[in-house]
């Protein structure tokens, strides 16, 4: 009985959130702002990837960052030190971001002046996958130490993302990670997902990552339909 | 408005779950079954630690495992291969286990014949921390690649656990991890937590881990009050 009640409420919230997410996307289109939602487990390298991305793209794009964290401001301090616009959403126990929270964040950083907004979602492979944040594209990080079986265990996350960044490849010597098996498991869920390998420690793969992101922004600016999330 | 509604429902579910958890603990006391709830991020090593624990304790205890997984049966197959009683709870999108789900699992494996039940919770540092599963003790794994800042970002998980297993210490050469900083951050939240270092790859620290677990079971059997979760 408990479960049924929970699901109903969740469904209501999910559909309200989807509608708000659509309105948010319309608004961002009017300001010419591309928004990326970045998700992963705790400690997979979201903040590090964002810092690399800022350094690589700041000459060409005006960038804003929305940091989600349950309790701390650790990440937003690192981003703020780069001198870009950043807002910290302290979710106070909430395990994900939804469009309502993102809208609040956007109001603070003011999207009208920005070309690119990156959302660093709460570190969690489960709940964030269920919510449309209003972003144009979803990307996720899976780090090598987490293992190649994760698509079997967290299929929704791998299904809703447009890009999968396999991070910490510098640690490959220490962990068993079967790229072929991983890719097979991912493709079953999401044949079109773009898969990249990176190391935020050595910088390997960063050009491919920022190249992908530049291409998404270019397509978005052309008003291409493909830019809506599936 | 949305948030308020969500919180109310959540609170209702949390208090129902707490009451059921108490009843579950009473029932387990009557069958002399000690139950451990093991939590962590995805890929931190929960299943590997459980396999080591089975091998180390099976001569002295009758063991049952409750595996939670959103979608797959990967973990329970590994455990079943060890020949111990195992039940797989497919949570179908739920991001945590609560006492209702654990009660269903216990009914299947039949606790009356068991000395030790280990719950492998859903891989998630957020939601599982909020739910009392009915276990006597909570333990969590933080793996070295996840980083030493996690207590700042997921404080509730570190607050509700009796033991913290720092796993993958074999990978220390590849990652920066400041044990002192980690311990300081954890102690602020939870001064009494027992911290251990392990490698499920090399077996380092396993004796200390299983020693801690044996001691918890011994105290539980003496009916010591300290054995209730805080």
Interface residues (C-beta under 8 A of the other chain):
Chain A: X2 X3 X5 X6 X9 X13 X16 X17 X41 X42 X43 X69 X70 X71 X72 X74 X75 X93 X95 X100 X122 X123 X124 X125 X126 X127 X130 X143 X145 X146 X147 X149 X150 X152 X153 X154 X155 X156 X168 X170 X171 X173 X174 X175
Chain B: X2 X3 X5 X6 X9 X13 X16 X41 X42 X43 X69 X70 X71 X72 X74 X75 X93 X94 X95 X100 X122 X123 X124 X125 X126 X127 X130 X143 X145 X146 X147 X149 X150 X152 X153 X154 X155 X156 X168 X170 X171 X173 X174 X175
